[in-house]
Amino acid sequence: MLDRMKESSGSILGFRFDGKLSEIDYTTILIPDLERAMSENRNVRLLFKIEGFRSWRPGEAWDDFRQWPGIERVDRIAIVGGERWREWMNHMPGLFVGFNGIDVRYFPENRLRDAWGWLREGLLVPPQAA
């Protein structure tokens, strides 16, 4: 299951998911949201917040995402999860192989705010209307 997070805005998109990216999540939520953001922004940054993680079951949609033609316009991915997720990342570093040129970083659950901050680093903030 995949849900877009309310903190998403502009070129920064956050998604909450359970560790399995289904084909329906991929085709009806992830890719359409990315394409909308890319129509208005040069690059996009992503946050994946893994909740209720028990094991990694990436499925074919994860492989499709890694090979998606628009992936070259993603420059940062923040992964936020609990200790079990961190253990899995340490045992399966190949989960994020194929994201060439993308800075991928892990943040523990209690550092969600830091993950959002890291994604916002270096972005130009449009001037406030007077």
C-alpha positions in Angstrom: 0.0 0.0 0.0 1.3 3.5 -0.9 -0.1 6.8 0.2 1.1 10.3 -0.7 2.1 12.3 2.4 0.4 15.7 3.1 3.8 17.3 3.6 4.6 16.8 -0.1 4.9 20.0 -2.1 6.4 21.2 -5.3 9.4 19.1 -6.3 9.4 17.1 -3.0 7.1 14.1 -2.7 6.7 11.9 0.3 5.0 8.5 0.3 4.1 6.2 3.2 4.2 2.5 2.4 4.4 -0.9 3.9 7.5 -2.2 2.1 5.7 -3.6 -0.9 5.1 -1.5 -4.0 2.3 -3.1 -5.9 1.7 -2.6 -9.6 -1.5 -0.6 -8.8 0.4 1.7 -6.4 3.1 2.2 -9.1 0.7 2.9 -12.0 -2.0 4.9 -10.2 -0.1 6.8 -7.5 3.7 6.9 -7.7 4.3 7.5 -11.4 1.3 9.9 -12.0 2.4 12.0 -9.0 6.0 12.0 -10.2 5.0 13.0 -13.7 2.8 15.9 -12.4 5.7 17.1 -10.2 8.2 16.8 -13.2 5.9 18.8 -15.4 6.4 21.8 -13.1 10.0 21.1 -11.8 13.3 20.2 -13.3 14.2 17.6 -10.6 12.2 15.8 -8.0 13.2 14.5 -4.6 11.4 11.6 -2.8 10.8 10.4 0.7 9.6 6.9 1.4 8.4 6.3 4.9 8.2 2.6 5.6 5.5 1.7 8.2 4.5 -1.7 9.6 7.6 -3.2 8.0 8.0 -6.9 8.5 10.0 -8.0 5.5 11.0 -6.6 2.1 8.8 -7.7 -0.8 9.7 -5.3 -3.6 7.9 -7.0 -6.4 8.1 -6.2 -10.1 6.8 -2.7 -9.6 10.0 -1.8 -7.7 12.1 -3.0 -10.6 9.9 -1.0 -13.0 10.4 2.1 -10.8 14.2 1.7 -10.8 14.1 1.4 -14.7 11.5 4.1 -15.2 12.7 6.6 -17.9 12.0 9.6 -15.6 14.2 8.3 -12.8 17.1 10.4 -14.0 15.3 13.5 -12.9 15.2 12.3 -9.3 18.2 13.5 -7.5 17.6 12.5 -3.8 15.7 9.8 -2.1 15.2 9.7 1.7 14.2 6.4 3.2 12.6 6.7 6.7 12.0 3.6 8.7 12.4 1.7 12.0 15.3 -0.5 13.1 14.1 -3.6 11.3 14.1 -1.7 8.1 17.7 -0.5 8.8 18.7 -4.1 9.4 17.2 -5.1 6.1 19.0 -2.3 4.3 22.3 -3.4 5.8 21.7 -7.1 4.7 20.4 -6.2 1.3 22.3 -3.2 -0.1 21.2 -4.1 -3.6 17.7 -2.8 -3.0 18.8 0.6 -4.1 21.3 -0.4 -6.8 20.2 1.0 -10.1 19.6 4.5 -8.8 22.7 5.8 -10.5 23.4 9.5 -9.8 20.8 9.6 -7.0 21.8 10.4 -3.4 19.9 7.8 -1.3 20.0 8.2 2.5 18.4 6.3 5.4 16.8 8.1 8.4 15.4 6.4 11.5 11.7 7.0 12.2 12.5 9.6 14.9 14.4 11.7 12.3 11.5 12.2 9.8 11.9 16.0 10.1 15.6 15.8 9.3 14.7 13.7 6.2 12.3 16.4 5.0 15.0 19.1 5.7 17.6 17.2 3.8 15.3 16.9 0.8 14.7 20.7 0.9 18.4 21.6 1.1 19.6 23.8 -1.7 16.2 24.3 -3.3 15.3 27.8 -4.3 12.3 29.1 -2.3 10.0 31.3 -4.5 9.7 34.8 -3.1 6.6 35.6 -1.0 3.9 37.7 -2.7 3.9 41.2 -1.3 
